[in-house]
């Protein structure tokens, strides 16, 4: 089972949103927490690579929070 901490670890390992990862609210949209569009695209790419999943644009646009990502990943397990 994937957790928000798993996603945060991926972000840290990939250098995404340095210095912001530990303070992220799991239920608040990432773009409201200082992640820009490049950070978001990098995160989605890293999630695809790490979990061997595909995130088509129509799905990715709805994954706005850490908990959204976690729910999607746990549903695809």
C-alpha distance (Angstrom), angle and dihedral (degrees) to the residues before:
residue distance angle dihedral
X1 . . .
X2 3.79 . .
X3 3.81 120.4 .
X4 3.81 134.1 -166.7
X5 3.81 87.3 -105.8
X6 3.81 88.8 61.1
X7 3.81 89.7 56.1
X8 3.81 91.6 46.3
X9 3.81 89.8 52.0
X10 3.81 89.7 52.8
X11 3.80 89.5 50.6
X12 3.80 92.3 50.3
X13 3.80 93.2 46.3
X14 3.81 90.5 50.6
X15 3.81 94.5 43.9
X16 3.80 93.4 -117.5
X17 3.83 117.0 158.4
X18 3.78 93.9 -7.9
X19 3.76 113.3 -149.9
X20 3.81 92.9 12.8
X21 3.80 101.8 72.9
X22 3.80 98.9 83.8
X23 3.80 92.6 51.0
X24 3.81 97.4 50.0
X25 3.80 116.9 128.2
X26 3.81 106.4 -135.9
X27 3.81 93.3 -143.0
X28 3.79 100.3 42.7
X29 3.83 120.9 89.3
X30 3.80 110.5 -97.2
X31 3.80 92.9 -131.7
X32 3.81 88.7 59.5
X33 3.80 88.8 54.8
X34 3.77 97.9 58.1
X35 3.80 102.6 -86.6
X36 3.77 110.9 135.3
X37 3.79 126.8 -152.3
X38 3.81 92.0 -90.5
X39 3.83 91.0 53.3
X40 3.79 90.1 48.8
X41 3.80 94.2 49.7
X42 3.81 90.5 46.1
X43 3.78 90.7 50.5
X44 3.79 93.3 49.7
X45 3.81 90.4 48.9
X46 3.81 91.5 50.2
X47 3.81 91.3 47.9
X48 3.81 90.2 51.6
X49 3.79 90.8 50.5
X50 3.80 96.6 42.8
X51 3.79 97.1 46.5
X52 3.80 98.5 30.4
X53 3.80 92.7 -124.1
X54 3.77 134.0 131.5
X55 3.79 120.0 -126.3
X56 3.80 108.1 -163.1
X57 3.80 114.8 -160.1
X58 3.80 92.6 -106.8
X59 3.82 89.5 59.3
X60 3.80 98.4 34.6
X61 3.81 93.3 56.3
X62 3.82 89.4 62.2
X63 3.82 94.9 50.3
X64 3.79 97.2 89.8
X65 3.82 103.0 144.6
X66 3.79 136.1 42.3
X67 3.80 88.4 -110.0
X68 3.83 90.2 53.1
X69 3.80 89.3 55.5
X70 3.80 92.3 46.0
X71 3.82 92.7 49.2
X72 3.80 91.2 50.0
X73 3.79 93.2 48.4
X74 3.80 93.5 46.7
X75 3.80 90.3 49.5
X76 3.82 91.2 53.7
X77 3.83 94.6 50.1
